[in-house]
Amino acid sequence: MTTKGESKNQETRQFVVAQKQLPANFPTHLHEGCFWESLGRVVATYGYLEEVLGIAILMFTGTRKYNEEDVRTAFEKWIPQLEHALYDPLGQLIPSYKKAVEEHPDAAIANLNELIEDLKKAKQMRNILCHGSWRRPDKNGAARPFYVTPKKQYVDTAMNSSDLDQVQQKTVKLICAIINTVTQMGWQFPGTDGPGIPI
């Protein structure tokens, strides 16, 4: 599209980012270091939650008893479950964990549905914190993450490092709850030197 008096042949000016002139640590330069530390710690805690869920799936699916004639078929089905437990994201690990617990004949976890609901809430927060693009902080150091869900929902609450620390601690509680579902079965949680029967 051209304006009056503008030649169609006029050369278009092109621009590039003056990368050397960007502030140090761009685009994270507007926030205090403690904000990014808190965010990094909560993101790392979500990663550990996913690992713990994968291990719990392994424990509940790998300790079921089978008739001798069913072992080979069960083992062949188990291998893909283990692979998924290694690489599935939190949203897919949650139903896999629930199914693994429900299908284990000796599992008796009183608050399983409540735990699953808490994990689903954690998944929503995880998506926001891991995928959000953080806006300029306010005078209190709180920033709003720009994140839109597939249902076109967005975050309108700003968070500061204290808020992120609270999310991290809630996630630690979920990790402990998942580990407890394994150790309450009398098993040692793999990767720890805690009490219980090593599997």
C-alpha positions in Angstrom: 0.0 0.0 0.0 1.4 3.4 -0.9 0.4 7.0 0.2 -0.2 9.9 -2.2 3.0 11.0 -3.8 4.9 7.9 -2.7 6.5 5.9 -5.5 5.8 2.2 -5.7 9.5 1.7 -6.5 10.7 3.5 -3.3 13.1 1.3 -1.5 11.8 -0.1 1.8 13.9 0.7 4.8 14.9 -2.3 6.8 15.9 -2.5 10.5 17.6 -5.0 12.8 17.9 -5.1 16.6 21.0 -3.3 17.9 21.8 -6.4 20.0 25.0 -4.9 21.5 23.0 -2.0 22.9 20.5 -4.2 24.8 20.7 -4.0 28.6 22.6 -6.7 30.4 20.5 -9.8 31.0 17.8 -8.7 28.6 14.9 -9.5 28.7 15.1 -10.3 32.4 16.8 -7.0 33.3 13.8 -5.3 34.8 13.3 -7.8 37.7 15.4 -8.2 40.8 17.7 -11.3 40.9 15.7 -12.7 43.8 12.6 -12.8 41.6 14.4 -15.0 39.0 15.9 -17.1 41.7 12.5 -17.8 43.2 11.0 -18.6 39.7 14.0 -20.8 38.9 13.5 -22.8 42.1 9.8 -23.3 41.6 10.4 -24.4 38.0 13.1 -26.9 39.2 10.7 -28.1 41.9 8.0 -28.9 39.2 10.7 -30.9 37.3 11.3 -32.9 40.5 7.6 -33.4 40.9 7.4 -34.9 37.5 10.3 -37.2 38.3 8.7 -38.4 41.5 5.4 -39.0 39.7 7.3 -41.1 37.2 9.0 -43.2 39.9 5.6 -43.7 41.7 4.1 -44.9 38.5 7.0 -47.4 38.1 6.4 -48.6 41.7 2.7 -49.1 41.4 2.7 -50.7 38.0 5.9 -52.8 38.6 4.8 -54.4 41.9 1.4 -55.8 40.9 1.1 -59.6 41.1 0.2 -61.6 38.0 -0.6 -65.2 37.2 2.4 -66.9 35.7 0.7 -67.2 32.3 0.0 -63.4 32.3 3.5 -62.2 33.2 4.8 -62.0 29.6 1.9 -60.0 28.3 1.9 -57.7 31.4 5.7 -57.1 31.0 5.2 -56.2 27.3 2.5 -53.6 28.3 4.7 -52.3 31.1 7.6 -51.2 29.0 5.7 -48.5 27.1 4.3 -47.3 30.5 7.8 -46.9 31.8 8.9 -45.0 28.7 6.0 -42.6 29.1 6.8 -42.1 32.8 10.2 -40.9 31.6 9.2 -38.3 29.2 5.5 -37.4 29.7 4.8 -33.9 31.0 2.9 -33.3 34.2 -0.5 -33.2 32.6 -0.1 -36.7 31.3 1.7 -38.1 34.3 -1.2 -37.2 36.7 -3.9 -39.6 35.1 -1.2 -42.3 34.6 -0.3 -42.1 38.3 -4.0 -42.2 39.3 -4.6 -45.2 37.1 -1.5 -47.0 38.4 -2.7 -46.5 42.1 -6.3 -47.5 41.4 -5.3 -50.6 39.6 -2.9 -51.8 42.3 -4.7 -54.4 44.4 -3.0 -53.5 47.6 -3.1 -49.7 47.3 -5.4 -48.0 49.9 -4.8 -44.2 49.6 -7.7 -42.5 51.4 -7.2 -39.0 49.9 -6.3 -40.0 46.3 -9.0 -37.9 44.6 -8.0 -34.9 46.7 -4.3 -35.4 45.8 -5.2 -35.7 42.1 -7.2 -32.4 42.2 -4.2 -30.7 43.9 -1.9 -32.0 41.2 -4.2 -30.7 38.5 -4.1 -27.2 40.1 -0.3 -27.5 40.3 -0.3 -28.4 36.6 -2.2 -25.2 35.7 0.3 -23.1 37.8 3.2 -24.9 36.3 2.1 -24.1 32.8 1.8 -20.4 33.7 5.2 -20.2 35.5 7.1 -22.3 33.0 5.7 -20.7 29.8 4.7 -17.2 30.8 6.5 -14.1 29.6 6.9 -11.7 32.5 5.8 -8.1 32.3 7.5 -5.1 33.9 7.4 -5.4 37.7 5.5 -2.9 39.8 7.0 -0.9 42.7 6.6 -3.9 45.0 8.5 -6.2 42.6 5.4 -8.1 41.5 5.0 -8.9 37.8 2.2 -10.5 35.8 3.0 -13.4 33.5 1.6 -13.1 30.0 0.1 -16.5 29.5 -3.1 -17.5 27.6 -4.6 -21.0 28.0 -6.2 -22.9 25.1 -9.6 -21.8 26.7 -8.4 -18.2 26.2 -8.0 -17.6 29.9 -5.2 -15.3 31.1 -3.5 -14.3 34.3 -4.5 -11.0 35.8 -2.6 -11.4 39.1 0.9 -10.1 39.6 3.3 -12.2 41.6 6.5 -11.4 43.5 9.3 -13.6 44.8 7.4 -14.3 48.0 4.4 -15.5 46.0 6.7 -17.8 44.0 8.3 -19.1 47.1 4.8 -20.1 48.4 4.1 -21.9 45.2 7.4 -23.8 45.5 6.6 -24.9 49.1 3.1 -26.1 48.0 4.8 -28.1 45.3 7.2 -29.6 47.8 4.1 -30.7 49.8 2.8 -32.5 46.7 6.1 -34.2 46.2 6.1 -35.5 49.8 2.5 -36.6 49.4 3.4 -38.7 46.3 6.4 -40.2 48.0 4.2 -41.1 51.0 1.8 -43.0 48.8 4.8 -45.2 47.9 6.4 -45.5 51.3 3.0 -46.2 53.0 3.0 -49.4 50.9 6.1 -50.5 52.9 8.4 -49.8 50.0 11.6 -47.7 50.0 11.2 -44.8 47.6 13.8 -45.4 44.8 16.7 -43.1 44.8 16.6 -42.5 48.5 18.1 -44.3 51.5 14.8 -44.1 53.4 13.1 -47.0 55.2 11.1 -49.7 53.5 11.6 -52.6 51.2 13.8 -51.9 48.2 12.1 -52.8 44.9 
